[in-house]
Amino acid sequence: AKKWINIRKSYGNFYKVPRNQTKLTTMLENLGMNYDGRPHSGLDDSKNIARIAIRMLQDGCELRVNERMHAGQLMTVSSLGPLEGAPAPFMPRYRN
């Protein structure tokens, strides 16, 4: 992977909280959720991160790539750039 979404950065920017409020358990608590599974289990951590991402999307966040690797260096990606991934699905409008 050369580009990804750092959910901690996205969460902090979207909900306007400082970096020390972006630990996994803190993010869940602030969203009114409990940690599901065993702490520090890669699979359980991933599931909980996905729950946070879903909630952020429901709250109106547009998740964007915000970090990338370039020439072996970690770089921050501007949030002003275009959205990554597939375009939004076409939703036909029906006339009444």
N, C-alpha and C positions, 0 to 999 in steps of 0.2 A: 504494500500500500504506500503510495506516495502522497496521497491527499486524504484527509479525514476530518470528521467533526469532533472537536474536543467538547464533550457535553458540559464539562465544568465551566469552560469559557462561555459557551452559549447560555447556560443557566444563569451565570453571574451577570452577563450583559442584559438578558431578557428581563430578569426579575430585579435587576439593580441591587445586587448584594455583593459584598466584598469577597475576595478570594477565599478567606478563611471560613466562609459560609457555603463552600461548594464541595465539601466532603460528601461522599455518597450517602452516608447515613443522615447527615444534616439536610441534604437536599430532599430526601424522602420525608423526613420529619416535617420540614417546612411546607411540603405539599400534602401533609396529612396522611402519609402512607407509612406502613411498617416495612422493615427489611424482610424480604422473603428468602428463606434458605439459610445456608451457612456463610458467615462472613469470610471474605477472602477466597471463596470458591469462585473460580473463573466463570463457570456457567451461571451460578447464582448472581454474581456481580453483574454479568451481562444482561440477565433477565431484569434486574432492578434498574439498570441504566436504560433499558428499552422502555420500562414503565414510566420513567422520568421523561424520556423523549416523547412518548405518546401524550403525556399530560401537557408538555410544552406545546405540542402541535394543537391540542385541543384548546389551549389558552391563547392561540393565535401566533405563536412563534413560527418563523420561517427558518428552519434549520439549514445552515449553509456550511460548506467546507470552510474551516477557519485555521487549519494548520496544514503544512505540507513539508516534505523533505526535498531539499534541493542541494545537490552536490555534498551530501552527507550532513547538511545543516538543517536543523529545525527552524522553520520560518512561519510567521503568522501571516494569514491571508486576510486581506481587507474584506470587511463585511459589505462593502459597496459593490463588489464584483457580481457577476451573474450567478444565478442559482445553478448548482451542479445537478447532474442526474437527468433523468428522462423528463420531458415536458409534462405538464399537468394533463390529465386525460381530458379529452374533448367531451363536454357535456352539452348535448343539444338542448336548445330552448324550445319549449312547446308553446304554441299560441292557444289562448282560450277562445 
